[in-house]
Amino acid sequence: MSCQRCGAETVAFRVPTTLREHLPDDRPGAELCTRCLAVAPVDDPPEDYPDFREQVSGAFPRNDEAGVALACLLALLESLVLYREEVAAVATYAETHGADTLMFLERVASDDSLDPYFDVGRRARQLEQFI
């Protein structure tokens, strides 16, 4: 599949039920762009989680659940004001599974292979204020 924003390759993944309730779309899966980090819902995700570290960025943690949570978090960062509670819930889920959300965003910001569609540094500062 390819990204609707930038045309780059995407990585599809299954969204755990626990996280699905916090996302703007309740479909069972999503796809993450390997370049701009846009997230879009999908109806038929694969059963196995992708290796986000290999396929997207080394900024992702090795833990599958934490990686999926951070990918889901990227879907919410475009509108922190609108999704404030959801962002906090997904970030908490990621952190309970071993991820450091703010460190992840710092690593994303410094990864030259990525070209995020949003200002990662600005979002990290805003996120820090309410998690």
C-alpha positions in Angstrom: 0.0 0.0 0.0 1.1 3.6 -0.4 0.5 6.7 1.7 -2.3 9.0 0.6 -0.3 12.1 1.8 3.2 11.4 0.3 3.0 8.2 -1.8 5.6 6.3 0.3 5.2 2.7 1.4 3.0 2.0 4.4 3.1 -0.7 7.1 -0.3 -2.2 8.1 -0.9 -3.4 11.7 -3.7 -4.6 13.9 -5.0 -2.2 16.5 -5.6 -3.8 19.9 -9.2 -3.5 21.1 -7.9 -1.6 24.2 -6.5 1.1 21.9 -9.2 1.1 19.3 -11.6 2.9 21.6 -9.2 5.9 21.7 -8.8 6.3 18.0 -10.9 8.5 15.7 -11.8 5.4 13.6 -12.8 2.1 15.2 -11.6 -0.2 12.4 -9.5 -3.2 13.4 -6.3 -1.9 11.8 -4.3 1.0 10.6 -1.4 1.7 8.2 1.6 3.8 9.1 3.5 5.7 6.4 7.2 4.8 6.5 8.2 8.4 5.5 5.7 11.0 6.8 4.2 8.9 9.6 0.6 9.5 8.6 -1.8 6.9 9.9 -4.9 5.7 8.1 -7.4 3.1 9.1 -7.6 -0.3 7.3 -10.3 -2.9 7.4 -8.2 -6.1 7.0 -5.0 -5.8 9.0 -2.4 -8.6 9.3 -2.5 -10.8 12.4 1.2 -10.3 13.2 2.6 -7.0 14.2 5.2 -5.5 11.9 8.7 -4.8 13.0 8.4 -1.0 13.2 12.1 -0.7 14.0 13.1 -2.3 10.7 10.3 -1.1 8.5 9.8 2.5 9.8 12.4 3.8 12.2 14.8 2.7 14.9 13.0 5.2 17.1 10.4 2.6 17.8 10.8 0.2 20.7 11.4 -3.5 20.3 8.3 -4.4 22.3 5.4 -5.0 19.8 2.6 -3.6 22.1 4.6 -0.5 22.8 5.4 0.0 19.1 1.7 -0.4 18.1 0.7 2.1 20.8 3.2 4.6 19.6 2.0 4.1 16.0 -1.6 4.8 17.2 -0.4 7.8 19.1 0.9 9.3 15.8 -2.7 9.1 14.5 -3.8 11.5 17.3 -0.9 14.0 17.4 -2.3 16.0 14.5 -5.0 17.4 16.8 -3.8 17.3 20.4 -6.6 19.7 21.5 -9.4 17.5 20.0 -7.9 14.2 21.2 -6.3 15.3 24.5 -7.9 12.5 26.7 -7.2 9.9 24.0 -3.6 10.9 23.6 -3.1 10.6 27.4 -4.7 7.2 27.4 -2.6 5.9 24.4 0.6 7.4 25.8 -0.1 5.7 29.2 -0.7 2.4 27.5 2.6 2.7 25.6 4.5 3.6 28.8 3.0 0.7 30.7 4.3 -1.5 27.9 7.8 -0.1 28.3 8.0 2.9 25.9 9.1 6.4 26.8 6.7 8.5 24.7 8.7 11.7 24.8 12.0 9.9 24.1 10.3 8.2 21.1 9.3 11.6 19.7 12.8 13.0 20.2 14.2 10.0 18.3 11.6 10.5 15.5 12.6 14.2 15.3 16.2 13.3 14.8 15.7 10.4 12.3 16.8 11.8 9.0 15.0 9.0 7.1 11.7 10.4 8.2 9.8 13.5 7.0 6.9 13.7 9.4 3.8 15.6 8.2 3.6 17.4 11.6 6.1 19.3 13.7 7.4 16.6 16.0 9.3 18.9 18.3 6.3 21.1 18.8 4.0 18.2 19.4 6.4 16.7 21.9 6.5 19.9 23.9 2.7 20.1 23.9 2.4 16.5 24.9 4.8 16.9 27.8 2.4 19.4 29.3 -0.4 16.9 29.8 1.0 13.4 30.2 
